[in-house]
Amino acid sequence: MPLLIRKYKSVGGMMQEERIDDPDRIERYFRLFEKDDLKKLETGVKVFIEKDEWQLLP
């Protein structure tokens, strides 16, 4: 089961990590990415969108 990890800075300035393992939710997040970024994610490379760091683990 794939796992999508999102690291971001909260409003209070603390680094947060969100682990998303629901396939439907992962599919919805994939719509945010451009094709090049999506290809990188599928190979396990970390992708940055604005200030958020995303990584897909198989």
C-alpha positions in Angstrom: 0.0 0.0 0.0 1.5 3.4 -1.0 2.1 6.0 1.6 2.2 9.8 0.7 4.2 11.9 3.2 3.7 15.6 3.4 6.0 17.8 5.5 4.9 21.4 6.1 5.3 24.3 8.5 2.2 24.9 10.6 0.8 28.4 11.4 2.7 28.4 14.6 6.0 27.8 12.8 6.4 24.1 13.9 7.3 21.5 11.3 4.5 19.0 10.9 4.3 15.6 9.1 1.2 14.1 7.6 1.1 10.5 6.5 -1.6 9.7 4.0 -2.3 6.0 3.3 -5.9 6.2 2.0 -5.8 5.5 -1.8 -8.7 7.9 -2.5 -7.1 10.7 -0.7 -3.7 10.1 -2.4 -5.5 10.2 -5.7 -7.0 13.6 -4.9 -3.7 15.0 -3.8 -2.1 13.8 -7.1 -4.4 16.3 -8.9 -2.3 19.1 -7.3 0.9 18.0 -9.0 2.1 18.8 -12.5 3.0 15.9 -14.8 6.7 16.2 -14.2 6.3 16.4 -10.4 4.0 13.4 -10.5 6.6 11.3 -12.4 9.2 12.3 -9.8 6.9 11.3 -6.9 6.2 7.9 -8.5 10.0 7.2 -8.5 10.3 8.1 -4.8 11.9 11.5 -5.2 10.9 14.3 -2.9 8.9 17.0 -4.5 8.4 20.6 -3.2 5.3 22.6 -3.9 5.6 26.1 -2.5 6.8 25.3 1.1 5.5 21.7 1.4 7.7 18.7 0.9 6.0 15.6 -0.6 7.2 12.0 -0.9 5.5 8.8 -2.1 6.7 5.6 -0.6 5.7 2.2 -2.2 
